[in-house]
Amino acid sequence: MDFSSKFLETAIEEIALLPGIGKRTALRLALHLLKQPQSQTTDLAKALVDLKTKVKQCKSCHNISDKELCGICANQSRDHSIICIVEDIRDVMAIENTEQYKGIYHVLGGKISPMDGVGPNQLNIESLVDKIKTGKVIEVIFALSSTMEGDTTNFYIYKQIQASKHSLKTSTIARGISIGDELEYADEITLGRSILQRVPFENSLKN
């Protein structure tokens, strides 16, 4: 594809690096931006720079935040004795949209996947175990997707929790979520019911 402008070509190449966007879509987006008022393009560029430079990771749950503590962890009306373990921030957003869960979260940042070179030490597991060792947590909810990697991660964390010698309840979301499905794609009613109708984690080990 030949371009009459090197600046346009560079913009297209950068946009095309985004997931799910090919060269043709990148071209369409670049030409759209070119037609917009400069203020709109400047605002977009600033928003993207702020996203990269100012968004932090919550020091408690590893959710995204503008401050050291995210809005959920800083909210004293939430039940801080219940922790819901999720893979990433998209799962936090999905569960929050159900308006059925009032505890806090712990974002792992992925799942154990030897095939992809992801081991336990690359996830936020140690900080979770440290949090449980304080004795302030009474229940841990496993809310990872029901895939082989998700089940492996759940079981690894479960064994780590057992080793901490702290008595606490462990549960997992009810299987209203289809096997192999990701939480972010579940409808809010199904996901909400899965949280409310969670079952003891030990039961899932017998299946």
Residue pairs with C-beta under 8 A, 6 or more apart in sequence:
1 23
1 27
3 9
3 12
8 30
8 34
11 26
11 30
11 33
12 23
12 26
12 27
12 30
13 26
15 21
15 25
15 26
15 29
15 30
16 22
16 23
16 25
16 26
18 26
21 29
33 41
33 44
54 66
55 64
55 65
55 66
56 64
56 65
56 66
56 67
56 68
57 63
57 64
57 65
58 64
58 65
58 68
58 69
58 70
58 73
59 68
59 69
60 69
60 70
60 73
60 104
60 131
61 70
61 72
61 73
61 104
61 105
61 106
61 107
62 106
62 107
62 108
62 109
62 124
62 127
63 70
63 72
63 73
63 89
63 92
63 105
63 107
64 70
64 89
65 71
67 74
72 78
72 92
72 96
72 104
72 105
73 80
73 104
77 102
78 102
78 103
78 104
79 102
79 103
79 104
80 103
80 104
80 136
81 103
81 136
81 137
81 138
81 139
82 102
82 103
82 104
82 137
82 138
82 139
82 140
82 141
83 103
83 104
83 105
83 106
83 128
83 131
83 132
83 137
83 139
83 140
83 141
84 95
84 101
84 103
84 104
84 105
84 106
84 141
84 143
84 195
85 105
85 106
85 108
85 128
85 140
85 141
85 142
85 143
85 144
85 154
85 157
86 92
86 95
86 105
86 106
86 107
86 108
86 143
86 144
86 183
87 107
87 108
87 109
87 110
87 111
87 144
87 145
87 150
87 183
88 107
88 108
88 109
88 110
89 107
90 183
90 184
91 107
91 143
91 183
91 184
92 105
92 107
93 184
94 183
94 184
94 186
94 188
94 191
95 101
95 105
95 143
95 183
95 191
95 195
97 188
97 191
98 188
98 189
98 191
98 192
98 195
99 192
100 192
100 193
100 195
100 196
101 192
101 195
103 139
103 141
106 124
106 127
106 128
106 131
107 124
108 123
108 124
108 125
108 128
108 144
108 153
109 122
109 123
109 124
110 118
110 122
110 123
111 118
111 123
111 144
111 145
111 147
111 149
111 150
111 152
111 153
112 118
112 119
112 120
112 123
112 149
112 152
112 153
112 156
113 149
113 152
120 156
123 153
125 156
125 157
125 160
128 157
129 160
129 161
129 164
131 137
132 140
132 161
132 164
132 166
132 168
133 164
133 166
135 166
137 166
137 168
138 168
138 169
139 168
139 169
139 170
139 171
140 161
140 168
140 169
140 170
140 171
140 201
141 171
141 172
141 173
141 195
141 198
142 154
142 157
142 158
142 170
142 171
142 172
142 173
142 201
142 204
143 172
143 173
143 183
143 195
144 150
144 151
144 153
144 154
145 177
145 180
145 181
145 182
145 183
146 175
146 177
146 178
146 179
146 180
146 181
147 179
147 180
154 172
154 201
154 204
155 205
158 170
158 201
161 168
161 170
169 200
170 200
170 201
170 202
171 198
171 199
171 200
171 201
172 198
172 199
172 200
172 201
172 203
172 204
173 191
173 194
173 195
173 198
174 193
174 194
174 197
174 198
174 199
175 194
176 186
176 190
176 191
176 193
176 194
176 197
177 183
177 186
177 190
177 191
177 194
183 191
186 194
